[in-house]
């Protein structure tokens, strides 16, 4: 059995769409930063994935229930990273 945060999947999917519209950088560093920022501002939704089908079903439900919140969190995260991209900085970790 595995416990995962459904929000990670939801935010990941949202960011892929929104970053295209925003025309912002989508390197690994920026995407990870956006993921962290967005997820930190959203409630975590943990589910058990002992059955894979349960996950996709719940995930879809979560998306419809939290679309607005997720959109706001993602847009805010994109704007933040856009202003302060960490890629290319010295001391990359
Ligand atoms: Zn970048």
PDB file of the backbone (N, CA, C, O) and the ligand in Angstrom, with CONECT records:
HET     ZN  A 101       1
ATOM      1  N   UNK A   1       0.837  -1.196   0.000  1.00  0.00           N
ATOM      2  CA  UNK A   1       0.000   0.000   0.000  1.00  0.00           C
ATOM      3  C   UNK A   1       0.874   1.250   0.000  1.00  0.00           C
ATOM      4  O   UNK A   1       1.954   1.273   0.591  1.00  0.00           O
ATOM      5  N   UNK A   2       0.401   2.250  -0.651  1.00  0.00           N
ATOM      6  CA  UNK A   2       1.156   3.492  -0.767  1.00  0.00           C
ATOM      7  C   UNK A   2       0.238   4.661  -0.449  1.00  0.00           C
ATOM      8  O   UNK A   2      -0.912   4.698  -0.886  1.00  0.00           O
ATOM      9  N   UNK A   3       0.754   5.609   0.313  1.00  0.00           N
ATOM     10  CA  UNK A   3      -0.017   6.816   0.629  1.00  0.00           C
ATOM     11  C   UNK A   3       0.543   7.964  -0.203  1.00  0.00           C
ATOM     12  O   UNK A   3       1.737   8.258  -0.156  1.00  0.00           O
ATOM     13  N   UNK A   4      -0.315   8.591  -0.946  1.00  0.00           N
ATOM     14  CA  UNK A   4       0.153   9.715  -1.756  1.00  0.00           C
ATOM     15  C   UNK A   4      -0.749  10.930  -1.577  1.00  0.00           C
ATOM     16  O   UNK A   4      -1.907  10.812  -1.174  1.00  0.00           O
ATOM     17  N   UNK A   5      -0.207  12.071  -1.877  1.00  0.00           N
ATOM     18  CA  UNK A   5      -0.965  13.320  -1.833  1.00  0.00           C
ATOM     19  C   UNK A   5      -1.540  13.565  -3.227  1.00  0.00           C
ATOM     20  O   UNK A   5      -0.812  13.868  -4.172  1.00  0.00           O
ATOM     21  N   UNK A   6      -2.852  13.428  -3.331  1.00  0.00           N
ATOM     22  CA  UNK A   6      -3.507  13.578  -4.630  1.00  0.00           C
ATOM     23  C   UNK A   6      -3.244  14.955  -5.220  1.00  0.00           C
ATOM     24  O   UNK A   6      -3.184  15.126  -6.438  1.00  0.00           O
ATOM     25  N   UNK A   7      -3.090  15.928  -4.338  1.00  0.00           N
ATOM     26  CA  UNK A   7      -2.869  17.295  -4.801  1.00  0.00           C
ATOM     27  C   UNK A   7      -1.623  17.411  -5.679  1.00  0.00           C
ATOM     28  O   UNK A   7      -1.567  18.254  -6.575  1.00  0.00           O
ATOM     29  N   UNK A   8      -0.633  16.568  -5.422  1.00  0.00           N
ATOM     30  CA  UNK A   8       0.576  16.610  -6.242  1.00  0.00           C
ATOM     31  C   UNK A   8       0.236  16.360  -7.706  1.00  0.00           C
ATOM     32  O   UNK A   8       0.721  17.051  -8.602  1.00  0.00           O
ATOM     33  N   UNK A   9      -0.601  15.363  -7.925  1.00  0.00           N
ATOM     34  CA  UNK A   9      -0.997  15.022  -9.290  1.00  0.00           C
ATOM     35  C   UNK A   9      -1.857  16.128  -9.893  1.00  0.00           C
ATOM     36  O   UNK A   9      -1.687  16.502 -11.054  1.00  0.00           O
ATOM     37  N   UNK A  10      -2.780  16.642  -9.089  1.00  0.00           N
ATOM     38  CA  UNK A  10      -3.685  17.682  -9.579  1.00  0.00           C
ATOM     39  C   UNK A  10      -2.898  18.941  -9.952  1.00  0.00           C
ATOM     40  O   UNK A  10      -3.093  19.517 -11.022  1.00  0.00           O
ATOM     41  N   UNK A  11      -2.006  19.354  -9.048  1.00  0.00           N
ATOM     42  CA  UNK A  11      -1.207  20.562  -9.299  1.00  0.00           C
ATOM     43  C   UNK A  11      -0.282  20.341 -10.498  1.00  0.00           C
ATOM     44  O   UNK A  11      -0.099  21.233 -11.326  1.00  0.00           O
ATOM     45  N   UNK A  12       0.288  19.162 -10.578  1.00  0.00           N
ATOM     46  CA  UNK A  12       1.180  18.843 -11.707  1.00  0.00           C
ATOM     47  C   UNK A  12       0.444  19.017 -13.035  1.00  0.00           C
ATOM     48  O   UNK A  12       0.964  19.615 -13.976  1.00  0.00           O
ATOM     49  N   UNK A  13      -0.764  18.489 -13.088  1.00  0.00           N
ATOM     50  CA  UNK A  13      -1.550  18.590 -14.317  1.00  0.00           C
ATOM     51  C   UNK A  13      -1.934  20.038 -14.619  1.00  0.00           C
ATOM     52  O   UNK A  13      -1.874  20.482 -15.765  1.00  0.00           O
ATOM     53  N   UNK A  14      -2.324  20.756 -13.587  1.00  0.00           N
ATOM     54  CA  UNK A  14      -2.712  22.160 -13.766  1.00  0.00           C
ATOM     55  C   UNK A  14      -1.533  22.999 -14.256  1.00  0.00           C
ATOM     56  O   UNK A  14      -1.666  23.817 -15.167  1.00  0.00           O
ATOM     57  N   UNK A  15      -0.376  22.775 -13.627  1.00  0.00           N
ATOM     58  CA  UNK A  15       0.802  23.571 -13.979  1.00  0.00           C
ATOM     59  C   UNK A  15       1.201  23.357 -15.431  1.00  0.00           C
ATOM     60  O   UNK A  15       1.619  24.295 -16.110  1.00  0.00           O
ATOM     61  N   UNK A  16       1.074  22.125 -15.907  1.00  0.00           N
ATOM     62  CA  UNK A  16       1.442  21.833 -17.287  1.00  0.00           C
ATOM     63  C   UNK A  16       0.603  22.663 -18.248  1.00  0.00           C
ATOM     64  O   UNK A  16       1.099  23.130 -19.273  1.00  0.00           O
ATOM     65  N   UNK A  17      -0.663  22.843 -17.915  1.00  0.00           N
ATOM     66  CA  UNK A  17      -1.550  23.633 -18.766  1.00  0.00           C
ATOM     67  C   UNK A  17      -1.261  25.123 -18.599  1.00  0.00           C
ATOM     68  O   UNK A  17      -1.120  25.858 -19.576  1.00  0.00           O
ATOM     69  N   UNK A  18      -1.178  25.550 -17.340  1.00  0.00           N
ATOM     70  CA  UNK A  18      -1.071  26.985 -17.063  1.00  0.00           C
ATOM     71  C   UNK A  18       0.282  27.561 -17.469  1.00  0.00           C
ATOM     72  O   UNK A  18       0.359  28.718 -17.883  1.00  0.00           O
ATOM     73  N   UNK A  19       1.339  26.777 -17.357  1.00  0.00           N
ATOM     74  CA  UNK A  19       2.654  27.305 -17.734  1.00  0.00           C
ATOM     75  C   UNK A  19       2.723  27.534 -19.244  1.00  0.00           C
ATOM     76  O   UNK A  19       3.433  28.426 -19.707  1.00  0.00           O
ATOM     77  N   UNK A  20       1.992  26.737 -20.002  1.00  0.00           N
ATOM     78  CA  UNK A  20       1.947  26.955 -21.451  1.00  0.00           C
ATOM     79  C   UNK A  20       1.310  28.303 -21.746  1.00  0.00           C
ATOM     80  O   UNK A  20       1.826  29.082 -22.548  1.00  0.00           O
ATOM     81  N   UNK A  21       0.185  28.572 -21.093  1.00  0.00           N
ATOM     82  CA  UNK A  21      -0.514  29.844 -21.302  1.00  0.00           C
ATOM     83  C   UNK A  21       0.346  31.015 -20.832  1.00  0.00           C
ATOM     84  O   UNK A  21       0.377  32.075 -21.456  1.00  0.00           O
ATOM     85  N   UNK A  22       1.045  30.795 -19.710  1.00  0.00           N
ATOM     86  CA  UNK A  22       1.824  31.888 -19.122  1.00  0.00           C
ATOM     87  C   UNK A  22       3.100  32.147 -19.909  1.00  0.00           C
ATOM     88  O   UNK A  22       3.689  33.224 -19.810  1.00  0.00           O
ATOM     89  N   UNK A  23       3.524  31.163 -20.689  1.00  0.00           N
ATOM     90  CA  UNK A  23       4.738  31.322 -21.468  1.00  0.00           C
ATOM     91  C   UNK A  23       5.969  31.481 -20.585  1.00  0.00           C
ATOM     92  O   UNK A  23       6.933  32.141 -20.973  1.00  0.00           O
ATOM     93  N   UNK A  24       5.939  30.881 -19.406  1.00  0.00           N
ATOM     94  CA  UNK A  24       7.060  31.014 -18.489  1.00  0.00           C
ATOM     95  C   UNK A  24       8.013  29.836 -18.638  1.00  0.00           C
ATOM     96  O   UNK A  24       7.746  28.883 -19.370  1.00  0.00           O
ATOM     97  N   UNK A  25       9.123  29.927 -17.930  1.00  0.00           N
ATOM     98  CA  UNK A  25      10.120  28.862 -17.993  1.00  0.00           C
ATOM     99  C   UNK A  25       9.547  27.564 -17.419  1.00  0.00           C
ATOM    100  O   UNK A  25       8.839  27.578 -16.413  1.00  0.00           O
ATOM    101  N   UNK A  26       9.860  26.455 -18.068  1.00  0.00           N
ATOM    102  CA  UNK A  26       9.360  25.166 -17.580  1.00  0.00           C
ATOM    103  C   UNK A  26      10.507  24.187 -17.352  1.00  0.00           C
ATOM    104  O   UNK A  26      10.349  22.977 -17.515  1.00  0.00           O
ATOM    105  N   UNK A  27      11.661  24.728 -16.973  1.00  0.00           N
ATOM    106  CA  UNK A  27      12.769  23.828 -16.645  1.00  0.00           C
ATOM    107  C   UNK A  27      12.450  23.116 -15.331  1.00  0.00           C
ATOM    108  O   UNK A  27      11.540  23.516 -14.606  1.00  0.00           O
ATOM    109  N   UNK A  28      13.201  22.065 -15.033  1.00  0.00           N
ATOM    110  CA  UNK A  28      12.918  21.259 -13.839  1.00  0.00           C
ATOM    111  C   UNK A  28      12.917  22.107 -12.574  1.00  0.00           C
ATOM    112  O   UNK A  28      12.065  21.950 -11.700  1.00  0.00           O
ATOM    113  N   UNK A  29      13.895  23.012 -12.498  1.00  0.00           N
ATOM    114  CA  UNK A  29      14.017  23.850 -11.305  1.00  0.00           C
ATOM    115  C   UNK A  29      12.771  24.708 -11.099  1.00  0.00           C
ATOM    116  O   UNK A  29      12.219  24.770 -10.001  1.00  0.00           O
ATOM    117  N   UNK A  30      12.344  25.358 -12.155  1.00  0.00           N
ATOM    118  CA  UNK A  30      11.180  26.246 -12.039  1.00  0.00           C
ATOM    119  C   UNK A  30       9.909  25.446 -11.763  1.00  0.00           C
ATOM    120  O   UNK A  30       9.085  25.848 -10.942  1.00  0.00           O
ATOM    121  N   UNK A  31       9.754  24.322 -12.447  1.00  0.00           N
ATOM    122  CA  UNK A  31       8.555  23.512 -12.232  1.00  0.00           C
ATOM    123  C   UNK A  31       8.490  22.992 -10.803  1.00  0.00           C
ATOM    124  O   UNK A  31       7.425  22.959 -10.187  1.00  0.00           O
ATOM    125  N   UNK A  32       9.648  22.587 -10.284  1.00  0.00           N
ATOM    126  CA  UNK A  32       9.670  22.088  -8.908  1.00  0.00           C
ATOM    127  C   UNK A  32       9.323  23.195  -7.930  1.00  0.00           C
ATOM    128  O   UNK A  32       8.585  22.985  -6.968  1.00  0.00           O
ATOM    129  N   UNK A  33       9.870  24.391  -8.191  1.00  0.00           N
ATOM    130  CA  UNK A  33       9.561  25.524  -7.322  1.00  0.00           C
ATOM    131  C   UNK A  33       8.071  25.842  -7.358  1.00  0.00           C
ATOM    132  O   UNK A  33       7.457  26.105  -6.324  1.00  0.00           O
ATOM    133  N   UNK A  34       7.501  25.816  -8.549  1.00  0.00           N
ATOM    134  CA  UNK A  34       6.065  26.089  -8.684  1.00  0.00           C
ATOM    135  C   UNK A  34       5.245  25.033  -7.961  1.00  0.00           C
ATOM    136  O   UNK A  34       4.265  25.344  -7.283  1.00  0.00           O
ATOM    137  N   UNK A  35       5.656  23.789  -8.113  1.00  0.00           N
ATOM    138  CA  UNK A  35       4.957  22.684  -7.444  1.00  0.00           C
ATOM    139  C   UNK A  35       4.951  22.907  -5.937  1.00  0.00           C
ATOM    140  O   UNK A  35       3.910  22.797  -5.290  1.00  0.00           O
ATOM    141  N   UNK A  36       6.124  23.223  -5.380  1.00  0.00           N
ATOM    142  CA  UNK A  36       6.250  23.398  -3.934  1.00  0.00           C
ATOM    143  C   UNK A  36       5.399  24.574  -3.462  1.00  0.00           C
ATOM    144  O   UNK A  36       4.678  24.468  -2.469  1.00  0.00           O
ATOM    145  N   UNK A  37       5.487  25.686  -4.174  1.00  0.00           N
ATOM    146  CA  UNK A  37       4.732  26.869  -3.773  1.00  0.00           C
ATOM    147  C   UNK A  37       3.235  26.607  -3.811  1.00  0.00           C
ATOM    148  O   UNK A  37       2.509  26.944  -2.876  1.00  0.00           O
ATOM    149  N   UNK A  38       2.783  26.006  -4.899  1.00  0.00           N
ATOM    150  CA  UNK A  38       1.353  25.745  -5.045  1.00  0.00           C
ATOM    151  C   UNK A  38       0.879  24.751  -3.994  1.00  0.00           C
ATOM    152  O   UNK A  38      -0.165  24.946  -3.372  1.00  0.00           O
ATOM    153  N   UNK A  39       1.648  23.685  -3.799  1.00  0.00           N
ATOM    154  CA  UNK A  39       1.236  22.643  -2.850  1.00  0.00           C
ATOM    155  C   UNK A  39       1.232  23.169  -1.419  1.00  0.00           C
ATOM    156  O   UNK A  39       0.393  22.772  -0.612  1.00  0.00           O
ATOM    157  N   UNK A  40       2.163  24.058  -1.105  1.00  0.00           N
ATOM    158  CA  UNK A  40       2.216  24.620   0.242  1.00  0.00           C
ATOM    159  C   UNK A  40       0.995  25.478   0.553  1.00  0.00           C
ATOM    160  O   UNK A  40       0.633  25.649   1.717  1.00  0.00           O
ATOM    161  N   UNK A  41       0.370  26.008  -0.472  1.00  0.00           N
ATOM    162  CA  UNK A  41      -0.785  26.875  -0.231  1.00  0.00           C
ATOM    163  C   UNK A  41      -2.105  26.127  -0.377  1.00  0.00           C
ATOM    164  O   UNK A  41      -3.182  26.712  -0.259  1.00  0.00           O
ATOM    165  N   UNK A  42      -2.006  24.825  -0.635  1.00  0.00           N
ATOM    166  CA  UNK A  42      -3.223  24.025  -0.782  1.00  0.00           C
ATOM    167  C   UNK A  42      -3.271  22.947   0.303  1.00  0.00           C
ATOM    168  O   UNK A  42      -2.233  22.491   0.783  1.00  0.00           O
ATOM    169  N   UNK A  43      -4.478  22.551   0.679  1.00  0.00           N
ATOM    170  CA  UNK A  43      -4.578  21.462   1.651  1.00  0.00           C
ATOM    171  C   UNK A  43      -4.145  20.147   1.013  1.00  0.00           C
ATOM    172  O   UNK A  43      -4.508  19.852  -0.126  1.00  0.00           O
ATOM    173  N   UNK A  44      -3.376  19.367   1.744  1.00  0.00           N
ATOM    174  CA  UNK A  44      -2.957  18.063   1.230  1.00  0.00           C
ATOM    175  C   UNK A  44      -4.141  17.107   1.261  1.00  0.00           C
ATOM    176  O   UNK A  44      -4.955  17.133   2.185  1.00  0.00           O
ATOM    177  N   UNK A  45      -4.223  16.276   0.251  1.00  0.00           N
ATOM    178  CA  UNK A  45      -5.301  15.281   0.193  1.00  0.00           C
ATOM    179  C   UNK A  45      -4.660  13.916   0.003  1.00  0.00           C
ATOM    180  O   UNK A  45      -4.290  13.531  -1.107  1.00  0.00           O
ATOM    181  N   UNK A  46      -4.539  13.201   1.099  1.00  0.00           N
ATOM    182  CA  UNK A  46      -3.870  11.911   1.035  1.00  0.00           C
ATOM    183  C   UNK A  46      -4.847  10.783   0.754  1.00  0.00           C
ATOM    184  O   UNK A  46      -5.944  10.730   1.308  1.00  0.00           O
ATOM    185  N   UNK A  47      -4.420   9.887  -0.118  1.00  0.00           N
ATOM    186  CA  UNK A  47      -5.224   8.711  -0.400  1.00  0.00           C
ATOM    187  C   UNK A  47      -4.317   7.492  -0.442  1.00  0.00           C
ATOM    188  O   UNK A  47      -3.114   7.586  -0.685  1.00  0.00           O
ATOM    189  N   UNK A  48      -4.930   6.364  -0.200  1.00  0.00           N
ATOM    190  CA  UNK A  48      -4.219   5.110  -0.345  1.00  0.00           C
ATOM    191  C   UNK A  48      -4.323   4.648  -1.782  1.00  0.00           C
ATOM    192  O   UNK A  48      -5.386   4.730  -2.397  1.00  0.00           O
ATOM    193  N   UNK A  49      -3.219   4.164  -2.314  1.00  0.00           N
ATOM    194  CA  UNK A  49      -3.242   3.718  -3.707  1.00  0.00           C
ATOM    195  C   UNK A  49      -3.088   2.209  -3.798  1.00  0.00           C
ATOM    196  O   UNK A  49      -2.543   1.684  -4.769  1.00  0.00           O
ATOM    197  N   UNK A  50      -3.575   1.517  -2.769  1.00  0.00           N
ATOM    198  CA  UNK A  50      -3.519   0.058  -2.835  1.00  0.00           C
ATOM    199  C   UNK A  50      -4.266  -0.430  -4.067  1.00  0.00           C
ATOM    200  O   UNK A  50      -3.974  -1.499  -4.604  1.00  0.00           O
ATOM    201  N   UNK A  51      -5.225   0.361  -4.503  1.00  0.00           N
ATOM    202  CA  UNK A  51      -5.914   0.081  -5.757  1.00  0.00           C
ATOM    203  C   UNK A  51      -5.747   1.282  -6.675  1.00  0.00           C
ATOM    204  O   UNK A  51      -6.244   2.371  -6.387  1.00  0.00           O
ATOM    205  N   UNK A  52      -5.057   1.081  -7.762  1.00  0.00           N
ATOM    206  CA  UNK A  52      -4.754   2.185  -8.669  1.00  0.00           C
ATOM    207  C   UNK A  52      -5.980   2.892  -9.189  1.00  0.00           C
ATOM    208  O   UNK A  52      -5.963   4.104  -9.406  1.00  0.00           O
ATOM    209  N   UNK A  53      -7.044   2.140  -9.389  1.00  0.00           N
ATOM    210  CA  UNK A  53      -8.255   2.737  -9.947  1.00  0.00           C
ATOM    211  C   UNK A  53      -8.864   3.747  -8.989  1.00  0.00           C
ATOM    212  O   UNK A  53      -9.429   4.759  -9.403  1.00  0.00           O
ATOM    213  N   UNK A  54      -8.738   3.452  -7.701  1.00  0.00           N
ATOM    214  CA  UNK A  54      -9.287   4.356  -6.693  1.00  0.00           C
ATOM    215  C   UNK A  54      -8.626   5.711  -6.815  1.00  0.00           C
ATOM    216  O   UNK A  54      -9.278   6.746  -6.681  1.00  0.00           O
ATOM    217  N   UNK A  55      -7.327   5.699  -7.070  1.00  0.00           N
ATOM    218  CA  UNK A  55      -6.595   6.952  -7.155  1.00  0.00           C
ATOM    219  C   UNK A  55      -7.129   7.828  -8.278  1.00  0.00           C
ATOM    220  O   UNK A  55      -7.429   9.003  -8.064  1.00  0.00           O
ATOM    221  N   UNK A  56      -7.248   7.265  -9.465  1.00  0.00           N
ATOM    222  CA  UNK A  56      -7.670   8.084 -10.598  1.00  0.00           C
ATOM    223  C   UNK A  56      -9.081   8.606 -10.392  1.00  0.00           C
ATOM    224  O   UNK A  56      -9.405   9.721 -10.801  1.00  0.00           O
ATOM    225  N   UNK A  57      -9.922   7.794  -9.755  1.00  0.00           N
ATOM    226  CA  UNK A  57     -11.289   8.225  -9.498  1.00  0.00           C
ATOM    227  C   UNK A  57     -11.310   9.392  -8.522  1.00  0.00           C
ATOM    228  O   UNK A  57     -11.976  10.401  -8.754  1.00  0.00           O
ATOM    229  N   UNK A  58     -10.571   9.242  -7.423  1.00  0.00           N
ATOM    230  CA  UNK A  58     -10.497  10.301  -6.432  1.00  0.00           C
ATOM    231  C   UNK A  58      -9.850  11.541  -7.016  1.00  0.00           C
ATOM    232  O   UNK A  58     -10.285  12.664  -6.760  1.00  0.00           O
ATOM    233  N   UNK A  59      -8.819  11.332  -7.793  1.00  0.00           N
ATOM    234  CA  UNK A  59      -8.092  12.438  -8.385  1.00  0.00           C
ATOM    235  C   UNK A  59      -9.008  13.299  -9.230  1.00  0.00           C
ATOM    236  O   UNK A  59      -8.961  14.528  -9.168  1.00  0.00           O
ATOM    237  N   UNK A  60      -9.835  12.646 -10.014  1.00  0.00           N
ATOM    238  CA  UNK A  60     -10.768  13.374 -10.862  1.00  0.00           C
ATOM    239  C   UNK A  60     -11.764  14.160 -10.023  1.00  0.00           C
ATOM    240  O   UNK A  60     -12.100  15.300 -10.343  1.00  0.00           O
ATOM    241  N   UNK A  61     -12.229  13.543  -8.951  1.00  0.00           N
ATOM    242  CA  UNK A  61     -13.166  14.227  -8.064  1.00  0.00           C
ATOM    243  C   UNK A  61     -12.519  15.451  -7.435  1.00  0.00           C
ATOM    244  O   UNK A  61     -13.122  16.520  -7.336  1.00  0.00           O
ATOM    245  N   UNK A  62     -11.274  15.263  -7.013  1.00  0.00           N
ATOM    246  CA  UNK A  62     -10.546  16.366  -6.383  1.00  0.00           C
ATOM    247  C   UNK A  62     -10.390  17.528  -7.350  1.00  0.00           C
ATOM    248  O   UNK A  62     -10.545  18.690  -6.975  1.00  0.00           O
ATOM    249  N   UNK A  63     -10.089  17.207  -8.570  1.00  0.00           N
ATOM    250  CA  UNK A  63      -9.871  18.263  -9.556  1.00  0.00           C
ATOM    251  C   UNK A  63     -11.136  19.104  -9.701  1.00  0.00           C
ATOM    252  O   UNK A  63     -11.067  20.333  -9.701  1.00  0.00           O
ATOM    253  N   UNK A  64     -12.279  18.454  -9.823  1.00  0.00           N
ATOM    254  CA  UNK A  64     -13.507  19.217 -10.019  1.00  0.00           C
ATOM    255  C   UNK A  64     -13.869  20.002  -8.772  1.00  0.00           C
ATOM    256  O   UNK A  64     -14.440  21.088  -8.871  1.00  0.00           O
ATOM    257  N   UNK A  65     -13.547  19.474  -7.604  1.00  0.00           N
ATOM    258  CA  UNK A  65     -13.902  20.155  -6.363  1.00  0.00           C
ATOM    259  C   UNK A  65     -12.987  21.329  -6.052  1.00  0.00           C
ATOM    260  O   UNK A  65     -13.400  22.303  -5.424  1.00  0.00           O
ATOM    261  N   UNK A  66     -11.762  21.226  -6.491  1.00  0.00           N
ATOM    262  CA  UNK A  66     -10.778  22.225  -6.079  1.00  0.00           C
ATOM    263  C   UNK A  66     -10.189  23.001  -7.248  1.00  0.00           C
ATOM    264  O   UNK A  66      -9.137  23.626  -7.119  1.00  0.00           O
ATOM    265  N   UNK A  67     -10.860  22.960  -8.374  1.00  0.00           N
ATOM    266  CA  UNK A  67     -10.285  23.587  -9.563  1.00  0.00           C
ATOM    267  C   UNK A  67      -9.939  25.048  -9.344  1.00  0.00           C
ATOM    268  O   UNK A  67      -8.865  25.509  -9.733  1.00  0.00           O
ATOM    269  N   UNK A  68     -10.858  25.776  -8.717  1.00  0.00           N
ATOM    270  CA  UNK A  68     -10.628  27.211  -8.543  1.00  0.00           C
ATOM    271  C   UNK A  68      -9.444  27.445  -7.620  1.00  0.00           C
ATOM    272  O   UNK A  68      -8.547  28.222  -7.945  1.00  0.00           O
ATOM    273  N   UNK A  69      -9.434  26.775  -6.467  1.00  0.00           N
ATOM    274  CA  UNK A  69      -8.327  26.930  -5.529  1.00  0.00           C
ATOM    275  C   UNK A  69      -7.008  26.535  -6.172  1.00  0.00           C
ATOM    276  O   UNK A  69      -5.999  27.220  -6.006  1.00  0.00           O
ATOM    277  N   UNK A  70      -7.020  25.433  -6.904  1.00  0.00           N
ATOM    278  CA  UNK A  70      -5.802  24.951  -7.536  1.00  0.00           C
ATOM    279  C   UNK A  70      -5.322  25.943  -8.579  1.00  0.00           C
ATOM    280  O   UNK A  70      -4.126  26.216  -8.684  1.00  0.00           O
ATOM    281  N   UNK A  71      -6.250  26.478  -9.344  1.00  0.00           N
ATOM    282  CA  UNK A  71      -5.884  27.475 -10.353  1.00  0.00           C
ATOM    283  C   UNK A  71      -5.227  28.686  -9.710  1.00  0.00           C
ATOM    284  O   UNK A  71      -4.188  29.155 -10.175  1.00  0.00           O
ATOM    285  N   UNK A  72      -5.830  29.187  -8.647  1.00  0.00           N
ATOM    286  CA  UNK A  72      -5.284  30.368  -7.976  1.00  0.00           C
ATOM    287  C   UNK A  72      -3.891  30.065  -7.437  1.00  0.00           C
ATOM    288  O   UNK A  72      -2.966  30.859  -7.608  1.00  0.00           O
ATOM    289  N   UNK A  73      -3.747  28.924  -6.792  1.00  0.00           N
ATOM    290  CA  UNK A  73      -2.454  28.554  -6.219  1.00  0.00           C
ATOM    291  C   UNK A  73      -1.396  28.407  -7.307  1.00  0.00           C
ATOM    292  O   UNK A  73      -0.254  28.834  -7.134  1.00  0.00           O
ATOM    293  N   UNK A  74      -1.776  27.805  -8.419  1.00  0.00           N
ATOM    294  CA  UNK A  74      -0.834  27.589  -9.517  1.00  0.00           C
ATOM    295  C   UNK A  74      -0.447  28.912 -10.172  1.00  0.00           C
ATOM    296  O   UNK A  74       0.728  29.143 -10.459  1.00  0.00           O
ATOM    297  N   UNK A  75      -1.420  29.773 -10.409  1.00  0.00           N
ATOM    298  CA  UNK A  75      -1.135  31.066 -11.041  1.00  0.00           C
ATOM    299  C   UNK A  75      -0.216  31.889 -10.148  1.00  0.00           C
ATOM    300  O   UNK A  75       0.735  32.510 -10.623  1.00  0.00           O
ATOM    301  N   UNK A  76      -0.511  31.888  -8.841  1.00  0.00           N
ATOM    302  CA  UNK A  76       0.347  32.617  -7.908  1.00  0.00           C
ATOM    303  C   UNK A  76       1.768  32.068  -7.922  1.00  0.00           C
ATOM    304  O   UNK A  76       2.738  32.827  -7.907  1.00  0.00           O
ATOM    305  N   UNK A  77       1.881  30.758  -7.952  1.00  0.00           N
ATOM    306  CA  UNK A  77       3.195  30.112  -7.953  1.00  0.00           C
ATOM    307  C   UNK A  77       3.959  30.451  -9.231  1.00  0.00           C
ATOM    308  O   UNK A  77       5.160  30.719  -9.196  1.00  0.00           O
ATOM    309  N   UNK A  78       3.251  30.437 -10.356  1.00  0.00           N
ATOM    310  CA  UNK A  78       3.887  30.750 -11.637  1.00  0.00           C
ATOM    311  C   UNK A  78       4.390  32.190 -11.629  1.00  0.00           C
ATOM    312  O   UNK A  78       5.508  32.471 -12.062  1.00  0.00           O
ATOM    313  N   UNK A  79       3.555  33.094 -11.133  1.00  0.00           N
ATOM    314  CA  UNK A  79       3.947  34.505 -11.091  1.00  0.00           C
ATOM    315  C   UNK A  79       5.177  34.702 -10.217  1.00  0.00           C
ATOM    316  O   UNK A  79       6.085  35.459 -10.560  1.00  0.00           O
ATOM    317  N   UNK A  80       5.191  34.010  -9.086  1.00  0.00           N
ATOM    318  CA  UNK A  80       6.309  34.144  -8.148  1.00  0.00           C
ATOM    319  C   UNK A  80       7.600  33.660  -8.784  1.00  0.00           C
ATOM    320  O   UNK A  80       8.621  34.345  -8.727  1.00  0.00           O
ATOM    321  N   UNK A  81       7.556  32.486  -9.387  1.00  0.00           N
ATOM    322  CA  UNK A  81       8.760  31.900  -9.978  1.00  0.00           C
ATOM    323  C   UNK A  81       9.210  32.698 -11.201  1.00  0.00           C
ATOM    324  O   UNK A  81      10.403  32.824 -11.479  1.00  0.00           O
ATOM    325  N   UNK A  82       8.232  33.230 -11.917  1.00  0.00           N
ATOM    326  CA  UNK A  82       8.539  34.062 -13.079  1.00  0.00           C
ATOM    327  C   UNK A  82       9.381  35.269 -12.665  1.00  0.00           C
ATOM    328  O   UNK A  82      10.334  35.649 -13.346  1.00  0.00           O
ATOM    329  N   UNK A  83       9.005  35.855 -11.535  1.00  0.00           N
ATOM    330  CA  UNK A  83       9.705  37.042 -11.032  1.00  0.00           C
ATOM    331  C   UNK A  83      11.061  36.683 -10.439  1.00  0.00           C
ATOM    332  O   UNK A  83      12.020  37.450 -10.521  1.00  0.00           O
ATOM    333  N   UNK A  84      11.114  35.493  -9.837  1.00  0.00           N
ATOM    334  CA  UNK A  84      12.326  35.106  -9.128  1.00  0.00           C
ATOM    335  C   UNK A  84      12.783  33.702  -9.540  1.00  0.00           C
ATOM    336  O   UNK A  84      12.837  32.803  -8.701  1.00  0.00           O
ATOM    337  N   UNK A  85      13.108  33.509 -10.805  1.00  0.00           N
ATOM    338  CA  UNK A  85      13.558  32.175 -11.224  1.00  0.00           C
ATOM    339  C   UNK A  85      14.881  31.825 -10.556  1.00  0.00           C
ATOM    340  O   UNK A  85      15.776  32.663 -10.447  1.00  0.00           O
ATOM    341  N   UNK A  86      14.992  30.598 -10.117  1.00  0.00           N
ATOM    342  CA  UNK A  86      16.222  30.174  -9.421  1.00  0.00           C
ATOM    343  C   UNK A  86      17.170  29.450 -10.365  1.00  0.00           C
ATOM    344  O   UNK A  86      18.319  29.183 -10.015  1.00  0.00           O
ATOM    345  N   UNK A  87      16.684  29.132 -11.573  1.00  0.00           N
ATOM    346  CA  UNK A  87      17.566  28.452 -12.524  1.00  0.00           C
ATOM    347  C   UNK A  87      18.726  29.359 -12.910  1.00  0.00           C
ATOM    348  O   UNK A  87      18.591  30.582 -12.941  1.00  0.00           O
ATOM    349  N   UNK A  88      19.852  28.753 -13.200  1.00  0.00           N
ATOM    350  CA  UNK A  88      20.987  29.546 -13.646  1.00  0.00           C
ATOM    351  C   UNK A  88      21.704  30.272 -12.544  1.00  0.00           C
ATOM    352  O   UNK A  88      22.758  30.863 -12.779  1.00  0.00           O
ATOM    353  N   UNK A  89      21.153  30.244 -11.326  1.00  0.00           N
ATOM    354  CA  UNK A  89      21.857  30.877 -10.223  1.00  0.00           C
ATOM    355  C   UNK A  89      23.090  30.076  -9.882  1.00  0.00           C
ATOM    356  O   UNK A  89      23.129  28.863 -10.084  1.00  0.00           O
ATOM    357  N   UNK A  90      24.095  30.754  -9.365  1.00  0.00           N
ATOM    358  CA  UNK A  90      25.282  30.028  -8.939  1.00  0.00           C
ATOM    359  C   UNK A  90      24.933  29.188  -7.731  1.00  0.00           C
ATOM    360  O   UNK A  90      24.035  29.528  -6.960  1.00  0.00           O
ATOM    361  N   UNK A  91      25.645  28.093  -7.573  1.00  0.00           N
ATOM    362  CA  UNK A  91      25.376  27.217  -6.442  1.00  0.00           C
ATOM    363  C   UNK A  91      24.106  26.434  -6.633  1.00  0.00           C
ATOM    364  O   UNK A  91      23.325  26.265  -5.696  1.00  0.00           O
ATOM    365  N   UNK A  92      23.896  25.961  -7.824  1.00  0.00           N
ATOM    366  CA  UNK A  92      22.717  25.153  -8.084  1.00  0.00           C
ATOM    367  C   UNK A  92      22.760  23.867  -7.269  1.00  0.00           C
ATOM    368  O   UNK A  92      23.798  23.212  -7.185  1.00  0.00           O
ATOM    369  N   UNK A  93      21.653  23.518  -6.685  1.00  0.00           N
ATOM    370  CA  UNK A  93      21.643  22.332  -5.840  1.00  0.00           C
ATOM    371  C   UNK A  93      20.807  21.241  -6.454  1.00  0.00           C
ATOM    372  O   UNK A  93      20.683  20.160  -5.877  1.00  0.00           O
TER     373      UNK A  93
HETATM  374 ZN    ZN A 101      13.645  27.806 -15.294  1.00  0.00          ZN
END
